[in-house]
Amino acid sequence: MRHTLSFCFLILLNTLTALAQRVTSQLETYELATGKRTIVHRDTVRFEAPNWTRDGQSLIINQQGKLYRVALKTGQKEVINTDFATACNNDHGLTPDGLTIIISHNDKRATANGNSRVFTVPLGGGTPKLITEKSPSYWHGVSPDGKTLAYVGERAGPDGKKDFDIYTMPINGGTEETRLTTSTGLDDGPEYSPDGKYIYFNSFRTGLMQIWRMNADGSQPTHLVNDAYASWFPHPSPDGKYIVFISYLQDQGGAHPADKDVMLRLMDLKSGNVRELMRFRGGQGTINVPSWSPDSKHFGFVSY
């Protein structure tokens, strides 16, 4: 009897563990004018980081190492052919003309651990072209003229210590990367303003993850959002009026974990006012990359 009870308890424990590991992911859009949330696609598997396609008809997400296009009207999902790059993470997006996807692929050809490197691949699918030789590198932004990529890389400094900073490189690669930030602590999420003058980013340089902006050459960093919340990934709207970003309700240090209580907030770039849009369960994977609609009326995100 004791063995039977132990066996039953083990089955129950395994079942509860499996249920706890399951997640329901919801791909949603938010309408700025009305505050309406619309669920486009739902699945019992973790997917992440929507990009809005330039034709306004689809959202691109990553799921289990692959990229998918999800139709806004039907919610139907189709895989995008990325050839050997089947370990794509949630740092991906589109060039301004909408014809090329920039991906971050955990490339085992770079290191045994498969550190991330940045590639480009046609929107219709194909063989990825390597842009960043060094790893790890995680893409986040592209200049409005489509010529320059902004990304995050972990590199060793003169003292041998490694840190994450923001770098740029021409979209065709083939040159040495340009380092834009040098402060101690994680700098992440670089994204160009629509006019190309600035790069928005989040930084842990003060000991709390906050929203910053600097000139496109890395000069004159400015603290934009300075409050009690840990905030990440500022995304400027295509019309240049707002940035949307994610904030944790409880400080997570320099980490960006999944499945936490978060809110999405909106900053009016003219007035500097910040307002809360909504709260839900999210974090890693919710809004890592640019996800505004081309007309600046909606943005996409994932809740869990």
C-alpha distance (Angstrom), angle and dihedral (degrees) to the residues before:
residue distance angle dihedral
M1 . . .
R2 3.80 . .
H3 3.82 90.7 .
T4 3.82 90.8 47.4
L5 3.80 92.2 51.4
S6 3.79 91.3 47.0
F7 3.79 90.6 50.3
C8 3.81 91.8 49.0
F9 3.80 90.6 48.1
L10 3.80 90.0 51.3
I11 3.80 91.3 51.7
L12 3.81 90.4 49.0
L13 3.79 91.6 48.4
N14 3.80 92.3 49.6
T15 3.80 90.6 48.1
L16 3.79 92.7 50.5
T17 3.80 90.7 47.0
A18 3.80 91.2 51.1
L19 3.80 91.2 49.0
A20 3.80 91.0 48.7
Q21 3.80 90.4 53.0
R22 3.80 93.2 51.8
V23 3.74 117.6 94.1
T24 3.77 134.8 -170.7
S25 3.78 110.1 -140.8
Q26 3.79 120.0 -159.3
L27 3.79 122.1 -162.3
E28 3.79 105.2 -152.4
T29 3.78 141.0 175.7
Y30 3.80 126.7 -147.6
E31 3.80 122.9 -149.8
L32 3.79 110.1 -144.4
A33 3.81 97.5 -154.2
T34 3.80 97.2 51.2
G35 3.81 105.7 19.7
K36 3.80 89.4 -124.7
R37 3.82 117.6 159.1
T38 3.81 117.1 -152.5
I39 3.82 123.8 -169.7
V40 3.81 109.0 -138.5
H41 3.81 99.8 175.2
R42 3.81 135.8 3.1
D43 3.81 128.9 -170.0
T44 3.81 140.2 161.9
V45 3.78 92.2 -119.8
R46 3.78 130.2 78.3
F47 3.79 114.9 -98.3
E48 3.79 126.5 164.7
A49 3.79 155.0 -167.9
P50 3.82 113.6 22.6
N51 3.82 123.8 -146.1
W52 3.80 118.7 -164.9
T53 3.81 112.0 -131.0
R54 3.80 117.6 -125.3
D55 3.81 93.0 -115.1
G56 3.81 88.6 59.1
Q57 3.79 92.6 -127.4
S58 3.81 104.6 102.7
L59 3.78 147.2 28.7
I60 3.80 122.9 -138.8
I61 3.81 118.7 -142.8
N62 3.80 137.0 172.0
Q63 3.80 121.6 -126.2
Q64 3.80 127.7 175.8
G65 3.80 92.8 -20.3
K66 3.79 97.9 -46.0
L67 3.80 133.8 94.6
Y68 3.79 123.6 -124.6
R69 3.78 135.8 -170.1
V70 3.82 113.5 -139.0
A71 3.81 118.6 -161.9
L72 3.81 111.7 -130.3
K73 3.79 95.2 -145.7
T74 3.81 99.1 46.9
G75 3.79 105.7 18.8
Q76 3.80 88.8 -130.6
K77 3.80 114.4 153.6
E78 3.80 128.1 -147.4
V79 3.78 128.8 -179.9
I80 3.81 120.5 -114.9
N81 3.79 114.1 -137.2
T82 3.81 108.7 -118.0
D83 3.82 95.0 163.0
F84 3.83 110.3 -149.1
A85 3.82 93.1 1.8
T86 3.79 98.9 93.3
A87 3.80 96.9 139.0
C88 3.80 98.2 67.3
N89 3.79 115.7 159.1
N90 3.79 128.8 -153.5
D91 3.82 97.5 -81.3
H92 3.80 104.2 95.0
G93 3.79 138.3 118.7
L94 3.78 148.7 149.1
T95 3.79 135.3 -84.5
P96 3.84 115.5 -115.9
D97 3.80 91.6 -99.8
G98 3.81 89.9 53.5
L99 3.79 93.7 -130.0
T100 3.81 100.2 106.1
I101 3.79 133.2 51.5
I102 3.78 118.5 -147.2
I103 3.80 109.7 -149.4
S104 3.79 138.1 -174.6
H105 3.78 109.3 -143.0
N106 3.80 125.3 -172.2
D107 3.77 93.1 -125.9
K108 3.81 116.5 -160.6
R109 3.79 88.5 -169.7
A110 3.82 87.3 70.2
T111 3.81 98.8 49.1
A112 3.78 136.5 -8.6
N113 3.81 88.5 -109.2
G114 3.78 92.1 54.7
N115 3.80 100.3 -117.5
S116 3.78 116.1 -160.7
R117 3.81 121.3 -95.6
V118 3.81 130.0 178.5
F119 3.82 121.9 -110.3
T120 3.79 137.3 167.7
V121 3.79 125.6 -136.4
P122 3.84 132.6 175.2
L123 3.81 114.9 -95.3
G124 3.78 89.1 -119.7
G125 3.80 90.5 54.8
G126 3.79 135.0 -100.1
T127 3.77 143.9 133.9
P128 3.83 112.8 -31.2
K129 3.80 119.8 -121.3
L130 3.81 116.0 -138.8
I131 3.81 114.4 -123.0
T132 3.83 105.8 168.5
E133 3.77 117.2 47.9
K134 3.81 92.3 -173.7
S135 3.77 122.4 75.9
P136 2.92 148.4 -110.0
S137 3.80 93.9 35.6
Y138 3.80 124.5 156.1
W139 3.81 120.8 -167.9
H140 3.81 121.6 -135.6
G141 3.80 113.0 151.3
V142 3.79 145.7 26.6
S143 3.81 126.6 -161.6
P144 3.84 116.9 -109.3
D145 3.80 91.1 -109.4
G146 3.81 89.9 54.5
K147 3.80 93.3 -124.4
T148 3.82 103.3 107.4
L149 3.79 134.1 49.3
A150 3.81 123.9 -152.1
Y151 3.78 116.9 -155.9
V152 3.79 144.9 155.6
G153 3.79 121.2 -107.9
E154 3.78 134.6 179.4
R155 3.79 108.5 -137.2
A156 3.79 136.3 164.4
G157 3.80 116.0 -110.3
P158 3.84 128.0 -145.2
D159 3.80 89.0 -80.5
G160 3.79 91.5 54.8
K161 3.80 93.7 -112.8
K162 3.79 117.3 130.4
D163 3.78 124.3 -131.2
F164 3.79 137.9 166.2
D165 3.79 114.5 -111.9
I166 3.78 138.5 162.0
Y167 3.80 120.4 -96.3
T168 3.78 137.7 176.6
M169 3.79 133.2 -150.8
P170 3.83 135.8 171.9
I171 3.79 110.9 -91.3
N172 3.80 90.4 -117.1
G173 3.80 91.4 56.0
G174 3.76 119.9 -155.3
T175 3.81 96.6 122.6
E176 3.79 137.9 82.8
E177 3.78 114.1 -83.5
T178 3.82 121.2 -109.3
R179 3.79 117.6 -128.8
L180 3.82 115.1 -140.8
T181 3.83 104.3 175.7
T182 3.79 129.9 46.3
S183 3.81 105.4 168.7
T184 3.80 121.0 121.8
G185 3.80 112.9 -99.7
L186 3.79 134.8 42.7
D187 3.81 118.1 -45.3
D188 3.80 111.5 -171.1
G189 3.80 148.0 156.9
P190 3.85 101.4 42.7
E191 3.79 113.7 -171.8
Y192 3.79 129.8 170.1
S193 3.79 123.8 -122.4
P194 3.83 112.9 -117.4
D195 3.81 90.8 -105.1
G196 3.81 92.1 50.4
K197 3.81 94.1 -124.4
Y198 3.79 97.9 111.2
I199 3.78 143.6 32.9
Y200 3.80 118.2 -145.0
F201 3.80 117.2 -152.9
N202 3.81 144.7 153.0
S203 3.79 122.1 -113.5
F204 3.80 139.2 -172.1
R205 3.82 92.7 -158.4
T206 3.84 92.7 116.6
G207 3.82 94.6 46.9
L208 3.83 92.6 -100.2
M209 3.79 123.7 75.8
Q210 3.81 106.4 -110.6
I211 3.80 141.4 163.8
W212 3.82 118.8 -95.6
R213 3.78 140.2 172.0
M214 3.80 131.0 -153.4
N215 3.76 136.9 175.3
A216 3.79 113.9 -86.1
D217 3.82 89.7 -103.5
G218 3.81 91.3 55.3
S219 3.78 97.1 -103.2
Q220 3.80 128.7 129.5
P221 3.83 102.3 20.7
T222 3.81 109.8 -156.7
H223 3.80 127.3 -161.2
L224 3.83 105.0 -129.2
V225 3.82 105.3 170.7
N226 3.78 115.6 32.0
D227 3.81 113.3 168.1
A228 3.81 141.6 110.5
Y229 3.81 96.8 -73.0
A230 3.80 129.9 90.2
S231 3.81 104.0 -123.5
W232 3.79 132.6 -169.7
F233 3.79 144.5 -179.8
P234 3.82 110.3 18.3
H235 3.81 110.8 -155.5
P236 3.83 117.4 -166.6
S237 3.80 116.2 -144.5
P238 3.83 115.1 -115.9
D239 3.82 90.3 -112.6
G240 3.83 89.9 55.9
K241 3.81 95.1 -123.9
Y242 3.81 102.2 110.8
I243 3.76 147.8 18.1
V244 3.79 121.8 -146.0
F245 3.80 118.7 -157.5
I246 3.80 142.1 164.8
S247 3.81 125.2 -111.5
Y248 3.79 129.8 -169.6
L249 3.79 116.0 -134.0
Q250 3.80 88.9 -141.6
D251 3.79 124.0 41.1
Q252 3.82 112.1 -100.3
G253 3.78 96.9 -173.6
G254 3.78 110.6 -133.9
A255 3.82 92.3 -25.9
H256 3.79 130.2 102.8
P257 3.82 103.2 -157.0
A258 3.79 128.1 179.6
D259 3.80 128.0 -118.7
K260 3.80 99.3 34.0
D261 3.80 134.0 130.1
V262 3.78 105.4 -88.8
M263 3.76 141.3 160.6
L264 3.77 133.5 -150.1
R265 3.78 114.4 -132.7
L266 3.78 135.1 -169.3
M267 3.80 127.0 -144.5
D268 3.79 120.9 -158.6
L269 3.80 102.1 -140.4
K270 3.81 93.6 -155.9
S271 3.80 97.7 51.8
G272 3.81 99.3 23.1
N273 3.80 90.4 -131.4
V274 3.81 117.2 147.7
R275 3.80 123.0 -155.6
E276 3.77 133.4 -178.3
L277 3.80 116.4 -116.9
M278 3.82 103.4 -177.2
R279 3.79 147.2 -29.5
F280 3.80 128.5 -132.7
R281 3.81 144.1 130.9
G282 3.78 111.7 -65.4
G283 3.79 144.8 94.4
Q284 3.80 121.5 145.6
G285 3.81 106.2 49.2
T286 3.81 97.1 16.7
I287 3.80 101.7 102.4
N288 3.81 108.5 -18.1
V289 3.79 95.9 143.7
P290 3.84 141.1 32.5
S291 3.80 108.3 -60.6
W292 3.82 108.1 160.7
S293 3.78 119.7 128.7
P294 3.83 113.1 -114.1
D295 3.83 91.1 -108.1
S296 3.84 93.3 51.6
K297 3.83 90.6 -124.4
H298 3.81 97.5 110.2
F299 3.78 141.4 19.9
G300 3.80 131.9 -160.9
F301 3.81 129.1 -128.5
V302 3.79 141.4 159.4
S303 3.80 125.9 -119.9
Y304 3.80 124.5 -170.3
